[in-house]
Amino acid sequence: MADMNKVSSTRRYKIFRAGDAVLLASAATQWAFVEYANGSLRCSPEEVWRSFEIGAK
């Protein structure tokens, strides 16, 4: 996980070819924590942010 704030996080991905480790693709996604009942942003639960190492490469 690249970063995390109260309501969202950025996750980065890299896909390498198994045979020769050539980088095939890289991407980043923005995840948001949303209250399902009304669609509003909500603070991420403590158990979520404790489960990830922020800034992992």
C-alpha distance matrix in Angstrom:
0.0 3.8 5.7 7.6 11.3 14.1 14.0 11.0 7.3 6.2 4.6 6.4 9.0 12.1 15.2 17.9 21.5 22.5 25.9 25.2 21.4 21.8 18.8 19.7 16.9 13.7 12.1 9.7 9.9 10.2 10.4 13.1 14.7 18.3 21.5 23.0 26.5 26.7 23.7 22.7 19.4 18.8 16.8 14.0 15.7 15.3 14.8 11.6 9.8 11.6 10.3 6.8 6.6 5.2 5.8 5.8 8.0
3.8 0.0 3.8 7.2 10.6 14.0 14.2 11.1 7.5 5.4 5.5 6.4 9.7 12.5 16.1 18.6 22.4 23.8 26.9 25.7 21.9 21.9 18.6 19.7 16.8 13.2 11.6 8.9 9.9 10.0 11.3 13.8 15.9 19.5 22.9 24.6 28.1 27.7 24.5 23.3 19.8 19.5 17.6 15.5 17.6 17.2 17.4 14.3 11.9 14.0 13.5 9.8 8.6 5.8 4.5 6.4 7.8
5.7 3.8 0.0 3.8 7.0 10.5 11.2 8.5 5.5 5.4 7.4 9.5 13.1 16.1 19.6 22.3 26.1 27.4 30.6 29.5 25.7 25.6 22.4 23.3 20.2 16.5 14.4 11.1 11.0 9.7 10.5 12.0 13.8 17.4 20.6 22.9 26.1 25.5 22.5 20.8 17.1 16.7 14.5 12.7 15.2 14.8 15.7 12.8 10.0 12.6 12.9 9.8 9.1 5.6 6.1 9.0 11.2
7.6 7.2 3.8 0.0 3.8 6.9 7.8 5.9 4.1 6.5 8.9 12.0 15.4 18.8 22.1 25.0 28.7 29.9 33.3 32.5 28.7 28.7 25.4 26.0 22.8 19.2 16.6 13.1 11.9 9.7 9.2 9.6 10.8 14.4 17.4 19.9 22.9 22.4 19.6 17.7 13.9 13.1 10.7 9.1 11.7 11.7 13.1 10.2 7.6 10.8 11.7 9.5 10.0 7.1 9.2 11.7 14.4
11.3 10.6 7.0 3.8 0.0 3.8 5.7 5.5 6.2 9.2 12.2 15.3 18.8 22.3 25.5 28.6 32.2 33.6 36.9 36.1 32.3 32.2 28.8 29.2 25.9 22.3 19.4 15.8 14.2 11.2 10.5 9.6 10.2 13.4 16.0 19.0 21.6 20.7 18.2 15.7 11.9 11.0 8.5 8.2 11.3 11.6 13.9 11.6 9.1 12.4 14.1 12.6 13.2 10.4 12.4 15.3 18.0
14.1 14.0 10.5 6.9 3.8 0.0 3.8 6.2 8.4 11.9 14.8 18.2 21.5 25.1 28.2 31.4 34.9 36.1 39.6 39.0 35.3 35.2 31.8 32.0 28.6 25.2 22.2 18.5 16.3 13.0 11.3 9.2 8.6 11.3 13.3 16.6 18.8 18.0 15.9 13.1 9.4 7.7 5.0 5.8 8.9 9.9 12.8 11.0 9.3 12.6 14.6 14.0 15.4 13.2 15.8 18.3 21.3
14.0 14.2 11.2 7.8 5.7 3.8 0.0 3.8 7.2 10.8 13.6 17.2 20.3 24.0 26.8 30.2 33.6 35.0 38.6 38.2 34.5 34.3 30.8 30.5 27.0 23.7 20.4 16.7 14.0 10.5 8.5 5.7 5.3 7.9 10.5 13.6 16.0 15.1 12.6 10.1 6.3 5.7 4.7 5.6 9.3 11.5 13.6 11.1 10.5 14.2 15.4 14.8 16.6 14.6 16.9 19.1 21.7
11.0 11.1 8.5 5.9 5.5 6.2 3.8 0.0 3.8 7.1 9.9 13.5 16.6 20.3 23.2 26.6 30.0 31.6 35.0 34.5 30.9 30.5 27.0 26.8 23.2 19.9 16.6 12.9 10.3 6.9 5.4 4.1 6.0 9.1 12.5 14.9 17.9 17.0 14.0 12.3 8.7 8.9 8.2 7.5 11.1 12.9 14.3 11.1 10.3 14.1 14.5 13.2 14.8 12.5 14.3 16.4 18.6
7.3 7.5 5.5 4.1 6.2 8.4 7.2 3.8 0.0 3.8 6.5 10.0 13.2 16.9 19.9 23.2 26.7 28.2 31.6 31.0 27.3 27.1 23.6 23.7 20.3 16.9 13.8 10.2 8.3 5.8 5.2 6.5 8.7 12.1 15.5 17.5 20.8 20.3 17.2 15.8 12.4 12.3 11.1 9.3 12.4 13.4 14.2 10.6 9.3 12.8 12.7 10.6 11.8 9.5 10.9 12.7 14.8
6.2 5.4 5.4 6.5 9.2 11.9 10.8 7.1 3.8 0.0 3.8 6.6 10.1 13.6 16.8 20.1 23.6 25.4 28.7 27.9 24.2 23.7 20.1 20.2 16.8 13.3 10.3 6.7 5.7 4.6 6.2 8.9 11.8 15.0 18.6 20.1 23.6 23.0 19.6 18.6 15.4 15.9 14.8 13.0 15.9 16.7 17.1 13.4 12.1 15.2 14.5 11.7 12.1 9.6 9.7 11.3 12.5
4.6 5.5 7.4 8.9 12.2 14.8 13.6 9.9 6.5 3.8 0.0 3.8 6.8 10.4 13.5 16.7 20.2 21.8 25.2 24.6 21.0 20.7 17.3 17.4 14.2 10.9 8.3 5.5 5.3 6.5 7.5 11.0 13.5 16.7 20.2 21.3 24.9 24.8 21.4 21.0 17.9 18.2 17.2 14.7 17.0 17.6 17.1 13.5 12.6 15.1 13.5 10.6 11.1 9.6 9.4 9.6 10.4
6.4 6.4 9.5 12.0 15.3 18.2 17.2 13.5 10.0 6.6 3.8 0.0 3.8 7.0 10.4 13.5 17.1 19.0 22.2 21.3 17.6 17.1 13.7 14.0 10.9 7.4 5.7 4.3 6.5 9.0 10.9 14.5 17.2 20.2 23.8 24.7 28.4 28.2 24.7 24.4 21.4 21.9 20.9 18.5 20.7 21.0 20.4 16.9 15.8 17.9 16.1 12.8 12.6 11.1 9.7 9.3 8.6
9.0 9.7 13.1 15.4 18.8 21.5 20.3 16.6 13.2 10.1 6.8 3.8 0.0 3.8 6.7 10.0 13.5 15.4 18.6 18.0 14.5 14.1 10.8 10.9 8.1 5.5 5.2 6.2 8.4 11.7 13.2 17.0 19.6 22.4 25.9 26.3 30.0 30.2 26.7 26.8 24.1 24.6 23.8 21.1 23.0 23.3 22.2 18.7 18.1 19.9 17.5 14.5 14.4 13.8 12.3 10.8 9.3
12.1 12.5 16.1 18.8 22.3 25.1 24.0 20.3 16.9 13.6 10.4 7.0 3.8 0.0 3.8 6.5 10.1 12.3 15.3 14.4 10.8 10.3 7.1 7.7 5.8 4.3 6.6 9.0 11.8 15.2 17.0 20.7 23.4 26.1 29.6 29.9 33.7 33.8 30.4 30.6 27.9 28.4 27.5 24.8 26.6 26.7 25.4 22.1 21.5 22.8 20.3 17.3 16.7 16.3 14.3 12.3 9.8
15.2 16.1 19.6 22.1 25.5 28.2 26.8 23.2 19.9 16.8 13.5 10.4 6.7 3.8 0.0 3.8 6.9 9.2 12.2 12.0 8.9 8.6 6.0 5.6 5.2 6.3 8.9 11.8 14.2 17.8 19.3 23.1 25.6 28.1 31.5 31.3 35.1 35.5 32.1 32.7 30.3 30.9 30.2 27.4 28.9 29.2 27.5 24.3 24.1 25.3 22.4 19.7 19.5 19.6 17.8 15.4 12.9
17.9 18.6 22.3 25.0 28.6 31.4 30.2 26.6 23.2 20.1 16.7 13.5 10.0 6.5 3.8 0.0 3.8 6.2 8.8 8.2 5.2 5.4 4.5 5.4 7.2 9.0 12.2 15.2 17.9 21.4 23.0 26.8 29.2 31.8 35.1 35.0 38.8 39.2 35.9 36.4 33.9 34.4 33.5 30.6 32.0 32.0 30.2 27.2 26.8 27.7 24.8 22.0 21.4 21.7 19.7 17.0 14.0
21.5 22.4 26.1 28.7 32.2 34.9 33.6 30.0 26.7 23.6 20.2 17.1 13.5 10.1 6.9 3.8 0.0 3.8 5.7 6.1 4.9 5.3 6.5 6.4 9.4 12.1 15.3 18.5 21.0 24.6 26.1 29.9 32.2 34.7 37.9 37.5 41.2 41.8 38.5 39.3 37.0 37.5 36.8 33.9 35.2 35.2 33.2 30.3 30.2 30.9 27.8 25.3 24.8 25.4 23.4 20.6 17.7
22.5 23.8 27.4 29.9 33.6 36.1 35.0 31.6 28.2 25.4 21.8 19.0 15.4 12.3 9.2 6.2 3.8 0.0 3.8 5.8 5.6 7.9 9.7 10.2 12.9 15.1 18.1 21.0 23.2 26.7 27.8 31.5 33.5 36.1 39.1 38.6 42.4 43.3 40.2 41.0 38.6 38.8 37.9 34.7 35.6 35.4 33.1 30.5 30.5 30.8 27.5 25.4 24.9 26.0 24.3 21.1 18.4
25.9 26.9 30.6 33.3 36.9 39.6 38.6 35.0 31.6 28.7 25.2 22.2 18.6 15.3 12.2 8.8 5.7 3.8 0.0 3.8 6.1 8.2 11.1 11.8 15.1 17.6 20.9 24.0 26.5 30.0 31.3 35.0 37.2 39.7 42.8 42.3 46.1 46.9 43.7 44.6 42.2 42.5 41.5 38.4 39.3 39.1 36.8 34.2 34.1 34.3 31.1 28.9 28.2 29.2 27.3 24.1 21.1
25.2 25.7 29.5 32.5 36.1 39.0 38.2 34.5 31.0 27.9 24.6 21.3 18.0 14.4 12.0 8.2 6.1 5.8 3.8 0.0 3.8 5.6 9.1 10.7 14.1 16.4 20.0 23.1 26.0 29.5 31.1 34.9 37.2 39.9 43.2 43.0 46.8 47.4 44.1 44.6 42.1 42.4 41.3 38.3 39.5 39.1 37.1 34.4 33.9 34.2 31.3 28.7 27.6 28.3 25.9 23.0 19.7
21.4 21.9 25.7 28.7 32.3 35.3 34.5 30.9 27.3 24.2 21.0 17.6 14.5 10.8 8.9 5.2 4.9 5.6 6.1 3.8 0.0 3.8 6.3 8.7 11.5 13.2 16.8 19.7 22.6 26.0 27.7 31.4 33.8 36.6 39.9 39.9 43.7 44.2 40.9 41.2 38.6 38.9 37.7 34.7 36.0 35.6 33.7 31.0 30.3 30.7 27.9 25.2 24.0 24.5 22.1 19.3 15.9
21.8 21.9 25.6 28.7 32.2 35.2 34.3 30.5 27.1 23.7 20.7 17.1 14.1 10.3 8.6 5.4 5.3 7.9 8.2 5.6 3.8 0.0 3.8 6.1 9.3 11.5 15.2 18.5 21.6 25.1 27.2 31.0 33.6 36.3 39.7 39.7 43.5 43.7 40.2 40.6 38.1 38.7 37.8 35.1 36.7 36.5 34.9 31.9 31.2 32.0 29.4 26.4 25.2 25.2 22.6 20.2 16.7
18.8 18.6 22.4 25.4 28.8 31.8 30.8 27.0 23.6 20.1 17.3 13.7 10.8 7.1 6.0 4.5 6.5 9.7 11.1 9.1 6.3 3.8 0.0 3.8 5.9 7.7 11.5 14.7 17.9 21.5 23.7 27.4 30.2 32.9 36.4 36.5 40.2 40.3 36.7 37.1 34.5 35.3 34.4 31.9 33.7 33.7 32.3 29.1 28.3 29.5 27.0 23.9 22.8 22.5 19.9 17.8 14.4
19.7 19.7 23.3 26.0 29.2 32.0 30.5 26.8 23.7 20.2 17.4 14.0 10.9 7.7 5.6 5.4 6.4 10.2 11.8 10.7 8.7 6.1 3.8 0.0 3.8 7.2 10.5 14.2 17.0 20.7 22.9 26.6 29.5 31.8 35.3 35.0 38.7 38.8 35.3 35.9 33.7 34.7 34.3 31.8 33.7 34.1 32.7 29.3 28.9 30.4 27.7 24.8 24.3 23.9 21.6 19.7 16.7
16.9 16.8 20.2 22.8 25.9 28.6 27.0 23.2 20.3 16.8 14.2 10.9 8.1 5.8 5.2 7.2 9.4 12.9 15.1 14.1 11.5 9.3 5.9 3.8 0.0 3.8 6.8 10.5 13.3 17.0 19.3 23.1 26.1 28.3 31.9 31.8 35.4 35.3 31.7 32.3 30.1 31.2 30.9 28.6 30.7 31.3 30.1 26.6 26.2 28.0 25.5 22.5 22.2 21.4 19.3 17.8 15.1
13.7 13.2 16.5 19.2 22.3 25.2 23.7 19.9 16.9 13.3 10.9 7.4 5.5 4.3 6.3 9.0 12.1 15.1 17.6 16.4 13.2 11.5 7.7 7.2 3.8 0.0 3.8 7.2 10.4 14.0 16.5 20.2 23.3 25.7 29.4 29.6 33.3 33.0 29.4 29.6 27.2 28.2 27.7 25.5 27.8 28.3 27.4 23.8 23.1 25.0 22.8 19.7 19.2 18.1 15.9 14.9 12.4
12.1 11.6 14.4 16.6 19.4 22.2 20.4 16.6 13.8 10.3 8.3 5.7 5.2 6.6 8.9 12.2 15.3 18.1 20.9 20.0 16.8 15.2 11.5 10.5 6.8 3.8 0.0 3.8 6.8 10.3 13.0 16.6 19.8 22.2 25.9 26.2 29.8 29.4 25.7 25.9 23.5 24.8 24.5 22.5 25.0 25.9 25.2 21.5 20.9 23.3 21.3 18.3 18.2 16.8 15.1 14.7 13.0
9.7 8.9 11.1 13.1 15.8 18.5 16.7 12.9 10.2 6.7 5.5 4.3 6.2 9.0 11.8 15.2 18.5 21.0 24.0 23.1 19.7 18.5 14.7 14.2 10.5 7.2 3.8 0.0 3.8 6.9 9.8 13.3 16.6 19.1 22.8 23.5 27.1 26.5 22.9 22.7 20.1 21.3 20.9 19.1 21.8 22.8 22.5 18.7 17.9 20.6 19.0 16.0 16.2 14.3 13.0 13.3 12.6
9.9 9.9 11.0 11.9 14.2 16.3 14.0 10.3 8.3 5.7 5.3 6.5 8.4 11.8 14.2 17.9 21.0 23.2 26.5 26.0 22.6 21.6 17.9 17.0 13.3 10.4 6.8 3.8 0.0 3.8 6.3 9.9 13.2 15.5 19.2 19.8 23.3 22.8 19.2 19.2 16.8 18.1 18.1 16.4 19.2 20.7 20.4 16.6 16.3 19.4 17.8 15.4 16.3 14.6 14.3 14.8 14.9
10.2 10.0 9.7 9.7 11.2 13.0 10.5 6.9 5.8 4.6 6.5 9.0 11.7 15.2 17.8 21.4 24.6 26.7 30.0 29.5 26.0 25.1 21.5 20.7 17.0 14.0 10.3 6.9 3.8 0.0 3.8 6.6 10.2 12.6 16.3 17.4 20.8 20.0 16.4 15.9 13.3 14.7 14.8 13.6 16.8 18.5 18.8 15.1 14.7 18.1 17.2 15.0 16.2 14.0 14.4 15.6 16.5
10.4 11.3 10.5 9.2 10.5 11.3 8.5 5.4 5.2 6.2 7.5 10.9 13.2 17.0 19.3 23.0 26.1 27.8 31.3 31.1 27.7 27.2 23.7 22.9 19.3 16.5 13.0 9.8 6.3 3.8 0.0 3.8 6.9 9.4 13.1 14.2 17.7 17.3 13.9 13.6 11.0 11.9 12.1 10.6 13.6 15.7 15.8 12.1 12.4 15.9 15.0 13.5 15.5 13.9 15.2 16.2 17.7
13.1 13.8 12.0 9.6 9.6 9.2 5.7 4.1 6.5 8.9 11.0 14.5 17.0 20.7 23.1 26.8 29.9 31.5 35.0 34.9 31.4 31.0 27.4 26.6 23.1 20.2 16.6 13.3 9.9 6.6 3.8 0.0 3.8 6.1 9.9 11.5 14.8 14.1 10.8 10.0 7.2 8.3 9.1 8.5 11.8 14.5 15.3 12.0 12.4 16.1 15.9 15.1 17.3 15.6 17.4 18.8 20.7
14.7 15.9 13.8 10.8 10.2 8.6 5.3 6.0 8.7 11.8 13.5 17.2 19.6 23.4 25.6 29.2 32.2 33.5 37.2 37.2 33.8 33.6 30.2 29.5 26.1 23.3 19.8 16.6 13.2 10.2 6.9 3.8 0.0 3.8 6.9 9.1 12.2 12.1 9.5 8.5 5.8 5.5 6.6 6.0 8.9 12.1 13.0 10.2 11.4 14.9 14.9 15.0 17.7 16.5 19.0 20.3 22.7
18.3 19.5 17.4 14.4 13.4 11.3 7.9 9.1 12.1 15.0 16.7 20.2 22.4 26.1 28.1 31.8 34.7 36.1 39.7 39.9 36.6 36.3 32.9 31.8 28.3 25.7 22.2 19.1 15.5 12.6 9.4 6.1 3.8 0.0 3.8 5.8 8.8 8.4 5.8 5.5 4.5 5.4 8.3 8.8 11.1 14.7 15.6 13.3 14.9 18.2 18.3 18.6 21.4 20.3 22.7 24.0 26.2
21.5 22.9 20.6 17.4 16.0 13.3 10.5 12.5 15.5 18.6 20.2 23.8 25.9 29.6 31.5 35.1 37.9 39.1 42.8 43.2 39.9 39.7 36.4 35.3 31.9 29.4 25.9 22.8 19.2 16.3 13.1 9.9 6.9 3.8 0.0 3.8 5.6 5.9 5.2 5.3 6.0 5.9 9.1 10.2 11.5 15.3 16.2 14.7 16.7 19.7 19.9 20.9 23.9 23.1 25.8 27.0 29.5
23.0 24.6 22.9 19.9 19.0 16.6 13.6 14.9 17.5 20.1 21.3 24.7 26.3 29.9 31.3 35.0 37.5 38.6 42.3 43.0 39.9 39.7 36.5 35.0 31.8 29.6 26.2 23.5 19.8 17.4 14.2 11.5 9.1 5.8 3.8 0.0 3.8 5.7 5.4 7.7 9.2 9.6 12.7 13.0 14.0 17.8 18.0 16.5 18.9 21.7 21.4 22.5 25.7 25.2 27.7 28.6 30.8
26.5 28.1 26.1 22.9 21.6 18.8 16.0 17.9 20.8 23.6 24.9 28.4 30.0 33.7 35.1 38.8 41.2 42.4 46.1 46.8 43.7 43.5 40.2 38.7 35.4 33.3 29.8 27.1 23.3 20.8 17.7 14.8 12.2 8.8 5.6 3.8 0.0 3.8 6.1 8.3 10.8 11.2 14.5 15.5 16.3 20.0 20.5 19.4 21.9 24.5 24.5 25.8 29.0 28.5 31.1 32.1 34.4
26.7 27.7 25.5 22.4 20.7 18.0 15.1 17.0 20.3 23.0 24.8 28.2 30.2 33.8 35.5 39.2 41.8 43.3 46.9 47.4 44.2 43.7 40.3 38.8 35.3 33.0 29.4 26.5 22.8 20.0 17.3 14.1 12.1 8.4 5.9 5.7 3.8 0.0 3.8 5.6 9.0 10.4 14.1 15.8 17.3 21.0 22.1 20.7 22.6 25.6 25.8 26.7 29.6 28.6 31.0 32.4 34.6
23.7 24.5 22.5 19.6 18.2 15.9 12.6 14.0 17.2 19.6 21.4 24.7 26.7 30.4 32.1 35.9 38.5 40.2 43.7 44.1 40.9 40.2 36.7 35.3 31.7 29.4 25.7 22.9 19.2 16.4 13.9 10.8 9.5 5.8 5.2 5.4 6.1 3.8 0.0 3.8 6.7 9.1 12.8 14.2 16.3 20.0 21.0 19.0 20.6 23.9 24.0 24.4 27.2 25.9 28.0 29.4 31.4
22.7 23.3 20.8 17.7 15.7 13.1 10.1 12.3 15.8 18.6 21.0 24.4 26.8 30.6 32.7 36.4 39.3 41.0 44.6 44.6 41.2 40.6 37.1 35.9 32.3 29.6 25.9 22.7 19.2 15.9 13.6 10.0 8.5 5.5 5.3 7.7 8.3 5.6 3.8 0.0 3.8 6.4 10.1 12.3 14.7 18.2 19.9 18.0 19.1 22.5 23.1 23.4 25.9 24.3 26.5 28.3 30.5
19.4 19.8 17.1 13.9 11.9 9.4 6.3 8.7 12.4 15.4 17.9 21.4 24.1 27.9 30.3 33.9 37.0 38.6 42.2 42.1 38.6 38.1 34.5 33.7 30.1 27.2 23.5 20.1 16.8 13.3 11.0 7.2 5.8 4.5 6.0 9.2 10.8 9.0 6.7 3.8 0.0 3.8 7.0 9.2 12.1 15.4 17.2 15.1 15.8 19.3 20.0 20.1 22.4 20.7 22.9 24.8 27.1
18.8 19.5 16.7 13.1 11.0 7.7 5.7 8.9 12.3 15.9 18.2 21.9 24.6 28.4 30.9 34.4 37.5 38.8 42.5 42.4 38.9 38.7 35.3 34.7 31.2 28.2 24.8 21.3 18.1 14.7 11.9 8.3 5.5 5.4 5.9 9.6 11.2 10.4 9.1 6.4 3.8 0.0 3.8 6.3 8.8 12.0 14.1 12.6 13.3 16.5 17.7 18.2 20.7 19.4 22.0 23.9 26.6
16.8 17.6 14.5 10.7 8.5 5.0 4.7 8.2 11.1 14.8 17.2 20.9 23.8 27.5 30.2 33.5 36.8 37.9 41.5 41.3 37.7 37.8 34.4 34.3 30.9 27.7 24.5 20.9 18.1 14.8 12.1 9.1 6.6 8.3 9.1 12.7 14.5 14.1 12.8 10.1 7.0 3.8 0.0 3.8 6.3 8.9 11.5 10.3 10.4 13.4 15.1 15.7 17.9 16.6 19.5 21.5 24.5
14.0 15.5 12.7 9.1 8.2 5.8 5.6 7.5 9.3 13.0 14.7 18.5 21.1 24.8 27.4 30.6 33.9 34.7 38.4 38.3 34.7 35.1 31.9 31.8 28.6 25.5 22.5 19.1 16.4 13.6 10.6 8.5 6.0 8.8 10.2 13.0 15.5 15.8 14.2 12.3 9.2 6.3 3.8 0.0 3.8 6.4 8.4 6.6 7.1 10.2 11.5 12.2 14.8 14.0 17.2 18.7 21.8
15.7 17.6 15.2 11.7 11.3 8.9 9.3 11.1 12.4 15.9 17.0 20.7 23.0 26.6 28.9 32.0 35.2 35.6 39.3 39.5 36.0 36.7 33.7 33.7 30.7 27.8 25.0 21.8 19.2 16.8 13.6 11.8 8.9 11.1 11.5 14.0 16.3 17.3 16.3 14.7 12.1 8.8 6.3 3.8 0.0 3.8 5.5 5.4 6.9 8.9 10.3 12.2 15.1 15.1 18.7 19.8 23.1
15.3 17.2 14.8 11.7 11.6 9.9 11.5 12.9 13.4 16.7 17.6 21.0 23.3 26.7 29.2 32.0 35.2 35.4 39.1 39.1 35.6 36.5 33.7 34.1 31.3 28.3 25.9 22.8 20.7 18.5 15.7 14.5 12.1 14.7 15.3 17.8 20.0 21.0 20.0 18.2 15.4 12.0 8.9 6.4 3.8 0.0 3.8 5.4 5.5 6.1 8.6 10.7 13.2 13.6 17.3 18.4 22.0
14.8 17.4 15.7 13.1 13.9 12.8 13.6 14.3 14.2 17.1 17.1 20.4 22.2 25.4 27.5 30.2 33.2 33.1 36.8 37.1 33.7 34.9 32.3 32.7 30.1 27.4 25.2 22.5 20.4 18.8 15.8 15.3 13.0 15.6 16.2 18.0 20.5 22.1 21.0 19.9 17.2 14.1 11.5 8.4 5.5 3.8 0.0 3.8 5.8 5.2 6.2 9.3 12.3 13.7 17.4 17.7 21.1
11.6 14.3 12.8 10.2 11.6 11.0 11.1 11.1 10.6 13.4 13.5 16.9 18.7 22.1 24.3 27.2 30.3 30.5 34.2 34.4 31.0 31.9 29.1 29.3 26.6 23.8 21.5 18.7 16.6 15.1 12.1 12.0 10.2 13.3 14.7 16.5 19.4 20.7 19.0 18.0 15.1 12.6 10.3 6.6 5.4 5.4 3.8 0.0 3.8 5.5 5.3 7.2 10.6 11.5 15.0 15.3 18.6
9.8 11.9 10.0 7.6 9.1 9.3 10.5 10.3 9.3 12.1 12.6 15.8 18.1 21.5 24.1 26.8 30.2 30.5 34.1 33.9 30.3 31.2 28.3 28.9 26.2 23.1 20.9 17.9 16.3 14.7 12.4 12.4 11.4 14.9 16.7 18.9 21.9 22.6 20.6 19.1 15.8 13.3 10.4 7.1 6.9 5.5 5.8 3.8 0.0 3.8 5.4 5.7 8.2 8.4 12.1 13.0 16.5
11.6 14.0 12.6 10.8 12.4 12.6 14.2 14.1 12.8 15.2 15.1 17.9 19.9 22.8 25.3 27.7 30.9 30.8 34.3 34.2 30.7 32.0 29.5 30.4 28.0 25.0 23.3 20.6 19.4 18.1 15.9 16.1 14.9 18.2 19.7 21.7 24.5 25.6 23.9 22.5 19.3 16.5 13.4 10.2 8.9 6.1 5.2 5.5 3.8 0.0 3.8 5.6 7.7 9.3 13.0 13.3 17.0
10.3 13.5 12.9 11.7 14.1 14.6 15.4 14.5 12.7 14.5 13.5 16.1 17.5 20.3 22.4 24.8 27.8 27.5 31.1 31.3 27.9 29.4 27.0 27.7 25.5 22.8 21.3 19.0 17.8 17.2 15.0 15.9 14.9 18.3 19.9 21.4 24.5 25.8 24.0 23.1 20.0 17.7 15.1 11.5 10.3 8.6 6.2 5.3 5.4 3.8 0.0 3.8 7.0 9.5 12.9 12.2 15.5
6.8 9.8 9.8 9.5 12.6 14.0 14.8 13.2 10.6 11.7 10.6 12.8 14.5 17.3 19.7 22.0 25.3 25.4 28.9 28.7 25.2 26.4 23.9 24.8 22.5 19.7 18.3 16.0 15.4 15.0 13.5 15.1 15.0 18.6 20.9 22.5 25.8 26.7 24.4 23.4 20.1 18.2 15.7 12.2 12.2 10.7 9.3 7.2 5.7 5.6 3.8 0.0 3.8 6.0 9.2 8.5 11.9
6.6 8.6 9.1 10.0 13.2 15.4 16.6 14.8 11.8 12.1 11.1 12.6 14.4 16.7 19.5 21.4 24.8 24.9 28.2 27.6 24.0 25.2 22.8 24.3 22.2 19.2 18.2 16.2 16.3 16.2 15.5 17.3 17.7 21.4 23.9 25.7 29.0 29.6 27.2 25.9 22.4 20.7 17.9 14.8 15.1 13.2 12.3 10.6 8.2 7.7 7.0 3.8 0.0 3.8 6.4 5.7 9.5
5.2 5.8 5.6 7.1 10.4 13.2 14.6 12.5 9.5 9.6 9.6 11.1 13.8 16.3 19.6 21.7 25.4 26.0 29.2 28.3 24.5 25.2 22.5 23.9 21.4 18.1 16.8 14.3 14.6 14.0 13.9 15.6 16.5 20.3 23.1 25.2 28.5 28.6 25.9 24.3 20.7 19.4 16.6 14.0 15.1 13.6 13.7 11.5 8.4 9.3 9.5 6.0 3.8 0.0 3.8 5.5 9.1
5.8 4.5 6.1 9.2 12.4 15.8 16.9 14.3 10.9 9.7 9.4 9.7 12.3 14.3 17.8 19.7 23.4 24.3 27.3 25.9 22.1 22.6 19.9 21.6 19.3 15.9 15.1 13.0 14.3 14.4 15.2 17.4 19.0 22.7 25.8 27.7 31.1 31.0 28.0 26.5 22.9 22.0 19.5 17.2 18.7 17.3 17.4 15.0 12.1 13.0 12.9 9.2 6.4 3.8 0.0 3.8 6.3
5.8 6.4 9.0 11.7 15.3 18.3 19.1 16.4 12.7 11.3 9.6 9.3 10.8 12.3 15.4 17.0 20.6 21.1 24.1 23.0 19.3 20.2 17.8 19.7 17.8 14.9 14.7 13.3 14.8 15.6 16.2 18.8 20.3 24.0 27.0 28.6 32.1 32.4 29.4 28.3 24.8 23.9 21.5 18.7 19.8 18.4 17.7 15.3 13.0 13.3 12.2 8.5 5.7 5.5 3.8 0.0 3.8
8.0 7.8 11.2 14.4 18.0 21.3 21.7 18.6 14.8 12.5 10.4 8.6 9.3 9.8 12.9 14.0 17.7 18.4 21.1 19.7 15.9 16.7 14.4 16.7 15.1 12.4 13.0 12.6 14.9 16.5 17.7 20.7 22.7 26.2 29.5 30.8 34.4 34.6 31.4 30.5 27.1 26.6 24.5 21.8 23.1 22.0 21.1 18.6 16.5 17.0 15.5 11.9 9.5 9.1 6.3 3.8 0.0
